[in-house]
Amino acid sequence: MIVEPNWGAFSGIVERTPELDSRELEVNTVYYLENLVRGYLLQNRHKARTTPQIQHQVLAILNFLLEKGSATAYLLREDIL
């Protein structure tokens, strides 16, 4: 059984902490977030597109990753919009 990530916690952190965009992150943070979101969207693309709350939360994380220069986040974001 795979546990669904708590997108509300992740998106809440990036939305309430705007200085994260300019702050240096721990090693591989962007990589791990990309993989978490990518894996989720591969299995739950329809759910992410049709559930407004999940879509908003995932988009907040992807927008944060875009600010960090993630090309993967750009492609994933375009896929669920």
PETADA-V222701 format. One record per backbone hydrogen bond with DSSP energy under -1.0 kcal/mol. NH is the residue of the N-H (numbers start at 0). CO is the residue of the C=O. E is the energy in kcal/mol with one decimal. If there is no record, write none. Layout:
nh=NH co=CO e=E
nh=NH co=CO e=E
//
This chain:
nh=6 co=4 e=-1.5
nh=9 co=5 e=-1.6
nh=10 co=6 e=-3.2
nh=11 co=7 e=-2.0
nh=12 co=8 e=-1.9
nh=13 co=9 e=-1.9
nh=14 co=10 e=-2.3
nh=15 co=11 e=-2.4
nh=19 co=16 e=-2.0
nh=20 co=17 e=-1.5
nh=22 co=18 e=-1.1
nh=28 co=25 e=-1.7
nh=31 co=27 e=-2.5
nh=32 co=28 e=-2.4
nh=33 co=29 e=-2.7
nh=34 co=30 e=-2.3
nh=35 co=31 e=-2.2
nh=36 co=32 e=-2.6
nh=37 co=33 e=-3.0
nh=38 co=34 e=-2.4
nh=39 co=35 e=-2.0
nh=40 co=36 e=-2.8
nh=41 co=37 e=-2.2
nh=42 co=38 e=-1.3
nh=43 co=39 e=-2.2
nh=47 co=43 e=-2.5
nh=48 co=44 e=-2.0
nh=49 co=45 e=-2.2
nh=50 co=46 e=-1.8
nh=54 co=50 e=-2.8
nh=55 co=51 e=-2.6
nh=56 co=52 e=-2.2
nh=57 co=53 e=-3.0
nh=58 co=54 e=-2.5
nh=59 co=55 e=-1.9
nh=60 co=56 e=-1.6
nh=61 co=57 e=-2.6
nh=62 co=58 e=-2.8
nh=63 co=59 e=-1.8
nh=64 co=60 e=-2.3
nh=65 co=61 e=-2.3
nh=66 co=62 e=-1.9
nh=67 co=63 e=-1.1
nh=68 co=65 e=-1.9
nh=69 co=64 e=-2.1
nh=73 co=69 e=-1.2
nh=74 co=70 e=-2.0
nh=75 co=71 e=-2.5
nh=76 co=72 e=-2.6
nh=77 co=73 e=-2.2
nh=78 co=74 e=-1.3
nh=79 co=75 e=-1.2
nh=80 co=76 e=-1.0
//
